[in-house]
Amino acid sequence: MARLLDAPMRPGRLVWIGLRPERSAPVVEVEQALLEPGRGLAGDRWRGAATGARQVTLVSAEHLRAIAGFLGLDAVAPARLRRNLVVDGVNLLALKGARFRIGGTLLDYSGECHPCSRMEEEFGPGGYNAVRGHGGITARVVEGAIARVGDAVLRE
């Protein structure tokens, strides 16, 4: 099993970046963002401890399509989930226990990003269950750099 878990992965791509300036404020979509060790994305509202697990949140474009399908929608805009980064072509759970790069930034997988009750407010009845198992992951910033839309996503 360990051999399979460490098997090569096809590189993915960063396709969207969002900053949450304040709690409940609209998400601001940007083309690039500075990821800072122990701090997360510059300009994002995250205020946890430097060793906190939720410095950056990621979701896959493939999961956004699944959530849309569960809700009977054509698409779900990334900002509605309030995650920081959307990647394409990477199974984020395959990064469990690993470090990975997005451009020059080194991140450490820190857990799954479960939905909150706010998903019911955002999507209506059934919103929470539509996101269950598809909410993405959290990560810590190990080495900071500017991440740009289009950057490669590679497991270390």
C-alpha contacts under 8 A as a table, 3 or more apart, distances in Angstrom:
res1	aa1	res2	aa2	distance
1	M	4	L	5.16
1	M	5	L	6.27
2	A	5	L	5.04
2	A	6	D	6.17
3	R	6	D	5.25
3	R	7	A	6.09
4	L	7	A	5.00
5	L	94	A	7.23
9	M	90	V	7.83
9	M	154	L	7.89
9	M	155	R	7.37
10	R	89	G	7.47
10	R	90	V	7.27
10	R	154	L	7.94
11	P	89	G	7.02
11	P	90	V	6.90
11	P	152	A	6.42
11	P	153	V	5.61
11	P	154	L	5.27
11	P	155	R	7.86
12	G	87	V	6.68
12	G	88	D	5.53
12	G	89	G	4.50
12	G	90	V	5.07
12	G	152	A	5.72
12	G	153	V	4.72
12	G	154	L	6.72
13	R	87	V	5.49
13	R	88	D	5.30
13	R	89	G	6.63
13	R	90	V	7.84
13	R	149	V	7.89
13	R	150	G	5.77
13	R	151	D	5.65
13	R	152	A	4.56
13	R	153	V	5.23
14	L	17	I	7.91
14	L	85	L	7.14
14	L	86	V	6.08
14	L	87	V	4.45
14	L	88	D	6.45
14	L	102	I	7.23
14	L	148	R	7.29
14	L	149	V	5.24
14	L	150	G	5.20
14	L	151	D	5.35
14	L	152	A	6.35
14	L	153	V	6.59
15	V	85	L	7.71
15	V	86	V	5.67
15	V	87	V	5.47
15	V	88	D	6.55
15	V	149	V	5.18
15	V	150	G	5.89
16	W	29	E	7.46
16	W	30	V	7.63
16	W	31	E	7.28
16	W	78	P	7.74
16	W	85	L	5.73
16	W	86	V	4.99
16	W	87	V	7.11
16	W	149	V	5.90
17	I	29	E	5.83
17	I	30	V	5.58
17	I	31	E	6.44
17	I	32	Q	6.87
17	I	33	A	7.42
17	I	84	N	5.59
17	I	85	L	4.75
17	I	86	V	6.58
17	I	148	R	8.00
17	I	149	V	6.99
18	G	27	V	5.94
18	G	28	V	5.40
18	G	29	E	4.48
18	G	30	V	6.04
18	G	79	A	6.78
18	G	82	R	7.56
18	G	83	R	6.87
18	G	84	N	4.72
18	G	85	L	6.38
19	L	27	V	5.54
19	L	28	V	5.09
19	L	29	E	6.49
19	L	30	V	7.50
19	L	41	L	7.47
19	L	43	G	6.43
19	L	44	D	4.88
19	L	45	R	7.67
19	L	84	N	6.03
20	R	23	R	7.12
20	R	25	A	6.75
20	R	26	P	6.85
20	R	27	V	4.80
20	R	28	V	6.42
20	R	43	G	7.56
20	R	44	D	4.95
20	R	45	R	5.60
20	R	82	R	7.15
20	R	84	N	7.76
21	P	25	A	6.60
21	P	26	P	7.80
21	P	27	V	7.07
21	P	28	V	7.53
21	P	43	G	6.14
21	P	44	D	5.04
21	P	45	R	4.95
22	E	25	A	5.16
22	E	44	D	7.61
22	E	45	R	5.36
23	R	45	R	7.06
26	P	79	A	7.90
27	V	79	A	5.71
27	V	82	R	6.74
28	V	79	A	7.98
29	E	79	A	7.79
30	V	33	A	7.10
31	E	148	R	5.86
31	E	149	V	5.50
32	Q	146	I	6.55
32	Q	147	A	5.45
32	Q	148	R	4.21
32	Q	149	V	6.24
33	A	41	L	6.43
33	A	42	A	6.75
33	A	146	I	5.44
33	A	147	A	5.48
33	A	148	R	6.70
34	L	41	L	5.69
34	L	42	A	5.52
34	L	144	G	7.15
34	L	145	A	5.73
34	L	146	I	4.25
34	L	147	A	6.28
35	L	39	R	7.56
35	L	40	G	5.34
35	L	41	L	4.44
35	L	42	A	6.24
35	L	105	T	7.05
35	L	141	V	6.77
35	L	144	G	5.05
35	L	145	A	5.59
35	L	146	I	6.07
35	L	147	A	7.00
36	E	39	R	5.25
36	E	40	G	5.24
36	E	41	L	6.12
36	E	42	A	6.80
36	E	141	V	6.31
36	E	143	E	7.27
36	E	144	G	4.64
36	E	145	A	6.98
37	P	40	G	6.48
37	P	50	A	7.74
37	P	140	R	7.40
37	P	141	V	4.59
37	P	142	V	5.28
37	P	143	E	5.80
37	P	144	G	5.43
38	G	49	A	7.35
38	G	50	A	4.02
38	G	51	T	6.12
38	G	52	G	7.54
38	G	55	Q	7.08
38	G	140	R	6.93
38	G	141	V	6.09
38	G	142	V	7.42
39	R	42	A	7.54
39	R	46	W	7.58
39	R	47	R	7.51
39	R	48	G	7.74
39	R	49	A	7.93
39	R	50	A	6.03
39	R	55	Q	6.15
39	R	141	V	7.40
40	G	44	D	7.48
40	G	46	W	7.11
40	G	55	Q	4.43
40	G	56	V	5.47
40	G	140	R	7.19
40	G	141	V	6.20
41	L	44	D	5.49
41	L	55	Q	7.54
41	L	56	V	6.93
46	W	55	Q	6.68
48	G	52	G	5.81
48	G	54	R	7.62
48	G	55	Q	7.33
49	A	52	G	4.86
51	T	140	R	7.70
52	G	55	Q	6.46
52	G	140	R	7.27
53	A	110	S	5.33
53	A	111	G	7.18
53	A	138	T	6.55
53	A	139	A	6.12
53	A	140	R	5.86
54	R	57	T	6.55
54	R	110	S	7.30
54	R	138	T	5.14
54	R	139	A	5.89
54	R	140	R	6.60
55	Q	138	T	7.03
55	Q	139	A	6.01
55	Q	140	R	5.24
55	Q	141	V	6.85
56	V	83	R	7.96
56	V	84	N	6.28
56	V	85	L	7.73
56	V	138	T	5.63
56	V	139	A	5.21
56	V	140	R	6.35
56	V	141	V	7.44
57	T	83	R	5.14
57	T	84	N	5.17
57	T	85	L	6.33
57	T	113	C	7.05
57	T	136	G	7.23
57	T	137	I	5.86
57	T	138	T	4.54
57	T	139	A	6.42
58	L	83	R	5.81
58	L	84	N	5.93
58	L	85	L	4.68
58	L	86	V	5.73
58	L	87	V	7.27
58	L	113	C	7.97
58	L	136	G	5.43
58	L	137	I	5.31
58	L	138	T	6.21
58	L	139	A	7.84
59	V	63	H	6.97
59	V	64	L	7.63
59	V	83	R	6.71
59	V	85	L	6.44
59	V	86	V	5.05
59	V	87	V	6.46
59	V	92	L	7.48
59	V	134	H	7.67
59	V	135	G	6.20
59	V	136	G	4.08
59	V	137	I	6.44
60	S	63	H	5.27
60	S	64	L	6.58
60	S	86	V	5.31
60	S	87	V	4.81
60	S	88	D	5.63
60	S	89	G	7.71
60	S	90	V	7.05
60	S	91	N	7.33
60	S	92	L	7.00
60	S	136	G	6.63
61	A	64	L	5.04
61	A	65	R	6.48
61	A	86	V	6.04
61	A	87	V	5.92
61	A	88	D	5.21
61	A	89	G	7.92
62	E	65	R	5.24
62	E	66	A	6.47
62	E	88	D	6.79
62	E	89	G	7.70
63	H	66	A	4.84
63	H	67	I	6.10
63	H	134	H	5.48
63	H	135	G	7.61
63	H	136	G	7.89
64	L	67	I	5.12
64	L	68	A	6.19
64	L	75	A	7.36
64	L	76	V	5.97
64	L	77	A	7.79
64	L	78	P	7.26
64	L	134	H	7.68
65	R	68	A	5.08
65	R	69	G	6.24
65	R	75	A	6.23
65	R	76	V	6.95
66	A	69	G	5.03
66	A	70	F	6.30
66	A	134	H	7.73
67	I	70	F	5.11
67	I	71	L	6.28
67	I	76	V	7.20
67	I	130	A	5.41
67	I	131	V	5.85
67	I	134	H	7.13
68	A	71	L	5.11
68	A	72	G	6.05
68	A	73	L	4.83
68	A	74	D	6.13
68	A	75	A	5.13
68	A	76	V	5.39
69	G	72	G	5.02
69	G	73	L	5.90
69	G	74	D	7.12
69	G	75	A	7.81
70	F	73	L	7.71
70	F	130	A	5.49
71	L	123	F	7.89
71	L	126	G	7.43
71	L	127	G	7.19
71	L	130	A	6.46
73	L	76	V	7.18
76	V	80	R	7.09
77	A	80	R	5.71
77	A	81	L	7.79
78	P	81	L	5.75
78	P	82	R	6.92
78	P	83	R	7.08
78	P	86	V	7.19
79	A	82	R	4.98
79	A	83	R	6.85
80	R	122	E	6.86
81	L	119	M	7.54
81	L	135	G	7.88
83	R	86	V	7.52
87	V	90	V	6.80
87	V	153	V	7.61
90	V	94	A	7.90
90	V	153	V	7.67
91	N	94	A	5.50
91	N	95	L	7.53
92	L	95	L	5.45
92	L	96	K	7.53
92	L	136	G	6.79
92	L	137	I	6.81
93	L	96	K	5.41
93	L	137	I	7.57
95	L	98	A	5.19
95	L	99	R	7.10
95	L	100	F	7.29
95	L	109	Y	6.43
95	L	155	R	6.79
96	K	109	Y	5.85
96	K	110	S	7.72
96	K	111	G	7.45
97	G	108	D	7.74
97	G	109	Y	6.00
97	G	110	S	7.58
98	A	108	D	6.22
98	A	109	Y	5.85
98	A	155	R	7.04
98	A	156	E	7.09
99	R	106	L	6.83
99	R	107	L	5.51
99	R	108	D	4.38
99	R	109	Y	6.10
99	R	155	R	6.14
99	R	156	E	5.47
100	F	106	L	5.77
100	F	107	L	5.31
100	F	108	D	6.45
100	F	109	Y	7.73
100	F	153	V	7.05
100	F	154	L	5.49
100	F	155	R	4.12
100	F	156	E	4.96
101	R	104	G	6.46
101	R	105	T	5.41
101	R	106	L	4.61
101	R	107	L	6.05
101	R	152	A	7.63
101	R	153	V	5.58
101	R	154	L	5.16
101	R	155	R	6.29
101	R	156	E	6.83
102	I	105	T	5.30
102	I	106	L	6.73
102	I	107	L	7.73
102	I	147	A	6.46
102	I	151	D	6.07
102	I	152	A	5.69
102	I	153	V	4.62
102	I	154	L	6.66
103	G	145	A	7.91
103	G	146	I	7.68
103	G	147	A	5.81
103	G	148	R	7.30
103	G	151	D	4.98
103	G	152	A	5.67
103	G	153	V	6.86
104	G	143	E	7.95
104	G	144	G	7.47
104	G	145	A	5.60
104	G	146	I	7.07
104	G	147	A	7.09
105	T	141	V	7.41
105	T	142	V	7.63
105	T	143	E	5.47
105	T	144	G	5.10
105	T	145	A	4.94
105	T	146	I	7.01
105	T	147	A	6.78
106	L	141	V	6.26
106	L	142	V	5.36
106	L	143	E	4.82
106	L	144	G	6.76
107	L	139	A	6.07
107	L	140	R	5.54
107	L	141	V	4.68
107	L	142	V	5.36
107	L	143	E	7.01
108	D	139	A	5.31
108	D	140	R	5.13
108	D	141	V	6.50
108	D	142	V	6.59
109	Y	137	I	7.36
109	Y	138	T	6.33
109	Y	139	A	4.55
109	Y	140	R	6.67
110	S	137	I	7.46
110	S	138	T	5.45
110	S	139	A	4.77
110	S	140	R	6.45
111	G	137	I	5.63
111	G	138	T	5.22
111	G	139	A	6.95
112	E	135	G	7.43
112	E	136	G	6.01
112	E	137	I	4.14
112	E	138	T	5.86
113	C	135	G	5.32
113	C	136	G	5.14
113	C	137	I	4.50
113	C	138	T	5.67
114	H	131	V	7.94
114	H	132	R	6.69
114	H	133	G	7.24
114	H	134	H	7.92
114	H	135	G	5.39
114	H	136	G	7.35
114	H	137	I	7.99
115	P	118	R	7.84
115	P	119	M	6.71
115	P	128	Y	6.28
115	P	131	V	6.12
115	P	132	R	6.25
115	P	135	G	5.91
116	C	119	M	6.01
116	C	128	Y	6.86
117	S	120	E	5.72
117	S	121	E	7.33
117	S	128	Y	6.34
118	R	121	E	5.05
118	R	122	E	6.18
118	R	128	Y	7.73
119	M	122	E	4.89
119	M	123	F	5.82
119	M	124	G	7.39
119	M	127	G	5.02
119	M	128	Y	4.99
119	M	131	V	7.65
120	E	123	F	5.41
120	E	124	G	4.72
120	E	125	P	5.55
120	E	126	G	6.46
120	E	127	G	4.62
120	E	128	Y	5.47
121	E	124	G	5.46
121	E	125	P	7.93
121	E	127	G	7.72
122	E	127	G	7.17
123	F	126	G	7.39
123	F	127	G	4.85
124	G	127	G	5.60
125	P	128	Y	7.78
126	G	129	N	5.37
126	G	130	A	6.10
127	G	130	A	5.10
127	G	131	V	6.47
128	Y	131	V	5.45
128	Y	132	R	6.35
129	N	132	R	5.03
130	A	134	H	7.85
131	V	134	H	5.10
131	V	135	G	5.59
132	R	135	G	6.37
133	G	136	G	7.77
141	V	144	G	6.38
147	A	151	D	6.81
148	R	151	D	5.60
